[in-house]
């Protein structure tokens, strides 16, 4: 199955599929139903700016099965967004491959740190982030904030 998987940079023709992919995971798996309006307004324009990038993982049927975004915050910081992998494709190393792509891009851009926000319910994501060296530095009433120095 994994040999048919490919990672590409964002293309407009996949925008609705990306939103549906993220909605399915956030709403169906984790019951964040109040996010629907946010997802329906989701835009990828900011990822077209210099220092930012968005990647899509496609299966052999050209379906979106994974995503990750690198959003420039400052000359030294990039924010990792939208790391979502379809549950049928987890445990295949896709999230790790996306993460490594983002880290390599971030180093090429000269960023000194990567930050992210994740929600309490995303326990598998939290475990993954901590395993790859992210350190929790803050939290609010629904999420944790992590940082990794490059």
C-alpha positions as CSV (number, residue, x, y, z in Angstrom):
1,X,0.0,0.0,0.0
2,X,2.7,2.5,0.9
3,X,4.6,2.2,-2.4
4,X,1.6,4.0,-4.1
5,X,1.7,6.9,-1.7
6,X,3.2,10.2,-2.8
7,X,3.8,13.5,-1.2
8,X,3.3,16.7,-3.2
9,X,3.2,20.4,-2.5
10,X,-0.2,22.0,-2.2
11,X,-2.2,22.3,-5.4
12,X,-5.5,24.3,-5.5
13,X,-7.3,21.4,-7.1
14,X,-7.0,19.4,-3.9
15,X,-8.3,22.2,-1.5
16,X,-11.8,20.7,-1.0
17,X,-10.3,17.3,-0.5
18,X,-7.9,18.6,2.0
19,X,-10.6,20.3,4.0
20,X,-12.8,17.1,3.9
21,X,-9.8,15.0,5.0
22,X,-9.1,17.3,8.0
23,X,-12.8,17.6,8.8
24,X,-13.3,13.8,8.8
25,X,-10.5,13.3,11.4
26,X,-11.3,16.3,13.6
27,X,-15.0,15.9,13.6
28,X,-15.7,12.2,13.1
29,X,-12.8,10.8,15.1
30,X,-12.5,13.5,17.8
31,X,-16.0,15.0,17.8
32,X,-14.8,18.6,17.3
33,X,-18.2,19.3,15.6
34,X,-18.1,23.0,16.5
35,X,-15.2,23.5,14.1
36,X,-17.2,22.9,11.0
37,X,-17.6,26.6,10.1
38,X,-13.8,27.0,10.6
39,X,-13.0,24.2,8.2
40,X,-15.5,25.4,5.7
41,X,-13.7,28.8,5.6
42,X,-10.2,27.2,5.6
43,X,-7.8,28.8,3.2
44,X,-4.4,27.8,2.1
45,X,-3.4,31.2,0.7
46,X,-1.0,32.0,3.6
47,X,1.0,28.9,2.7
48,X,1.8,30.4,-0.7
49,X,3.9,33.1,1.0
50,X,7.7,32.9,1.0
51,X,8.9,30.8,4.0
52,X,5.7,28.8,4.2
53,X,4.7,25.5,2.6
54,X,1.9,23.0,2.7
55,X,2.2,19.3,1.6
56,X,-0.4,16.7,0.8
57,X,-0.1,13.0,0.9
58,X,-2.0,11.1,-1.9
59,X,-2.7,7.4,-2.1
60,X,-2.7,5.4,-5.4
61,X,-6.3,6.6,-6.1
62,X,-5.2,10.3,-5.9
63,X,-7.1,10.7,-2.6
64,X,-5.8,13.0,0.2
65,X,-4.7,10.8,3.1
66,X,-2.3,13.2,4.9
67,X,-1.4,16.8,5.3
68,X,1.1,19.1,7.0
69,X,1.7,22.8,6.8
70,X,4.7,25.0,7.7
71,X,3.6,28.6,8.4
72,X,6.1,31.3,8.8
73,X,5.7,33.2,12.1
74,X,8.9,35.2,12.0
75,X,12.4,35.0,10.5
76,X,13.3,32.6,13.3
77,X,10.0,30.6,13.9
78,X,7.8,28.4,11.8
79,X,4.5,26.9,13.0
80,X,3.7,23.3,12.2
81,X,0.0,23.1,11.3
82,X,-2.5,20.5,10.1
83,X,-0.5,17.3,10.6
84,X,-3.4,14.8,9.9
85,X,-3.1,11.3,8.6
86,X,-6.1,9.2,7.6
87,X,-6.6,6.5,10.3
88,X,-6.3,3.7,7.6
89,X,-2.8,4.9,6.8
90,X,-1.4,5.4,10.3
91,X,1.5,3.5,11.7
92,X,3.2,3.4,8.2
93,X,5.6,6.2,8.9
94,X,3.7,8.9,7.0
95,X,3.5,11.4,9.9
96,X,7.2,10.9,10.5
97,X,8.0,11.5,6.8
98,X,5.9,14.6,6.7
99,X,7.5,15.9,9.9
100,X,11.0,15.3,8.4
101,X,10.0,17.1,5.3
102,X,8.9,20.1,7.4
103,X,12.1,20.0,9.5
104,X,14.3,20.0,6.4
105,X,12.3,22.8,4.8
106,X,12.6,24.8,8.1
107,X,16.3,24.3,8.3
108,X,16.7,25.4,4.7
109,X,14.7,28.5,5.5
110,X,17.0,29.3,8.4
111,X,14.3,28.9,11.1
112,X,15.6,28.4,14.7
113,X,12.4,26.9,16.2
114,X,9.3,25.0,15.2
115,X,6.1,25.5,17.3
116,X,2.7,23.9,17.2
117,X,-0.6,23.7,19.0
118,X,-2.4,20.5,19.6
119,X,-5.6,19.7,21.4
120,X,-6.0,17.6,24.6
121,X,-8.0,14.9,22.7
122,X,-5.2,14.3,20.2
123,X,-3.4,11.9,22.6
124,X,-1.7,10.0,19.8
125,X,-0.4,13.3,18.3
126,X,0.8,14.4,21.7
127,X,2.8,11.2,22.2
128,X,4.2,11.6,18.7
129,X,5.3,15.2,19.2
130,X,7.0,14.4,22.5
131,X,8.7,11.3,21.0
132,X,10.3,13.4,18.3
133,X,11.5,16.0,20.7
134,X,8.9,18.7,21.1
135,X,8.6,20.2,24.5
136,X,5.4,21.6,26.0
137,X,5.8,25.2,27.0
138,X,2.2,26.4,27.5
139,X,-1.5,25.5,27.5
140,X,-4.9,27.0,27.4
141,X,-8.3,25.6,28.3
142,X,-8.4,23.2,25.3
143,X,-4.8,22.8,24.0
144,X,-1.1,22.4,24.5
145,X,1.6,24.5,22.9
146,X,4.9,22.8,21.9
147,X,8.3,24.0,20.7
148,X,11.3,22.4,19.2
149,X,14.7,24.1,18.7
150,X,16.4,23.4,15.5
